[in-house]
Amino acid sequence: MTKDIIEKYSVIIAKDPKTGQILAERWETEKGLHDPKKGFPAYRRWDIETGKVIQECYCKNGELHRDGDKPAKISIDPRTNMLTSEEYYDEGVEHRSNGPSQILRDAATGKTVVEEWK
């Protein structure tokens, strides 16, 4: 006889009361924000005017975290679709081994304006 592995998640969805448009989505376990399936964000936010995703956060057991030298938190300008910020975390601590832990870009040009190393 085999035992099934069951994970319980709560999904919280915030909607605009006037339009019903989804504004934010959070996946949580009893440990806090969590990546429900490998590669999917635990938190996502949409721009109310354009309906485009403007922020994604990846978490592990309630802490910002993403494997594979990928950013745990990203922000996107809804008008230019430019990736405006990347933040790298390792189990809740801002850190990146092989590059800057935070990168900020100009929304119009995409040029890097700030790099922070931690």
C-alpha positions as CSV (number, residue, x, y, z in Angstrom):
1,M,0.0,0.0,0.0
2,T,1.4,3.4,-0.9
3,K,0.7,6.7,0.8
4,D,-0.3,9.7,-1.2
5,I,1.6,12.9,-0.6
6,I,-0.8,15.8,-0.1
7,E,0.1,19.4,-0.1
8,K,-2.5,22.0,0.9
9,Y,-2.4,25.5,-0.5
10,S,-4.6,28.5,-0.1
11,V,-4.9,30.7,-3.1
12,I,-5.9,34.3,-2.4
13,I,-7.1,36.3,-5.4
14,A,-7.7,40.1,-5.2
15,K,-10.0,41.5,-7.8
16,D,-11.1,45.0,-8.7
17,P,-14.6,45.3,-7.3
18,K,-15.9,47.3,-10.3
19,T,-14.5,45.2,-13.1
20,G,-13.7,41.9,-11.6
21,Q,-10.2,42.1,-13.0
22,I,-7.6,40.1,-11.1
23,L,-5.1,42.4,-9.4
24,A,-3.1,40.0,-7.3
25,E,-2.7,36.3,-6.7
26,R,-1.0,34.6,-3.7
27,W,-0.2,31.0,-3.1
28,E,0.3,30.1,0.6
29,T,0.9,27.1,2.8
30,E,0.9,27.0,6.6
31,K,4.6,28.2,6.3
32,G,3.6,31.3,4.2
33,L,4.1,32.2,0.6
34,H,5.2,29.3,-1.4
35,D,5.9,28.3,-5.0
36,P,2.9,25.9,-5.7
37,K,4.7,24.2,-8.6
38,K,8.3,24.4,-9.5
39,G,8.8,27.5,-11.7
40,F,5.6,29.3,-10.9
41,P,5.5,32.5,-8.8
42,A,4.0,32.4,-5.3
43,Y,2.8,36.0,-5.8
44,R,1.8,37.9,-8.9
45,R,0.4,41.4,-9.4
46,W,-1.3,42.9,-12.4
47,D,-1.6,46.5,-13.6
48,I,-5.2,47.7,-13.3
49,E,-5.1,49.8,-16.4
50,T,-3.4,47.4,-18.8
51,G,-4.1,44.0,-17.3
52,K,-0.5,43.1,-17.7
53,V,1.7,41.3,-15.0
54,I,3.8,44.0,-13.3
55,Q,5.4,41.9,-10.4
56,E,6.2,38.3,-9.7
57,C,7.8,36.9,-6.5
58,Y,9.1,33.4,-6.1
59,C,9.2,31.9,-2.6
60,K,10.1,28.8,-0.7
61,N,8.5,28.2,2.7
62,G,7.5,31.8,3.1
63,E,10.9,33.3,2.1
64,L,11.9,35.0,-1.1
65,H,13.9,32.3,-2.9
66,R,14.6,31.0,-6.4
67,D,17.1,28.4,-7.6
68,G,19.2,28.4,-10.8
69,D,20.6,32.0,-10.6
70,K,17.1,33.4,-11.4
71,P,15.6,36.4,-9.7
72,A,13.2,35.8,-6.9
73,K,11.4,39.1,-7.4
74,I,10.9,40.9,-10.8
75,S,9.0,44.1,-11.8
76,I,7.9,44.9,-15.3
77,D,6.7,48.3,-16.7
78,P,3.2,47.7,-18.0
79,R,3.5,50.3,-20.8
80,T,6.9,49.4,-22.2
81,N,7.0,45.7,-21.1
82,M,10.5,46.4,-20.0
83,L,11.9,44.4,-17.1
84,T,12.7,47.2,-14.6
85,S,14.0,45.3,-11.6
86,E,15.4,42.0,-10.7
87,E,16.2,40.9,-7.1
88,Y,18.0,37.7,-6.2
89,Y,17.3,35.9,-2.9
90,D,18.6,32.8,-1.3
91,E,16.1,31.6,1.4
92,G,15.0,35.1,2.3
93,V,18.5,36.8,2.2
94,E,19.3,39.1,-0.7
95,H,22.2,37.4,-2.3
96,R,23.7,36.3,-5.7
97,S,27.0,34.5,-6.1
98,N,27.8,35.3,-9.7
99,G,26.4,38.8,-10.2
100,P,24.6,41.7,-8.7
101,S,21.8,40.8,-6.3
102,Q,19.7,43.8,-7.4
103,I,19.4,45.3,-10.9
104,L,17.3,48.4,-11.7
105,R,16.7,49.4,-15.3
106,D,15.2,52.5,-17.0
107,A,11.6,51.6,-18.1
108,A,12.0,53.5,-21.4
109,T,15.4,52.3,-22.5
110,G,16.1,49.1,-20.6
111,K,19.5,50.4,-19.7
112,T,20.8,49.4,-16.3
113,V,20.8,52.4,-13.9
114,V,21.7,50.6,-10.6
115,E,23.5,47.4,-9.7
116,E,23.8,46.3,-6.1
117,W,26.1,43.5,-4.9
118,K,25.3,41.6,-1.7
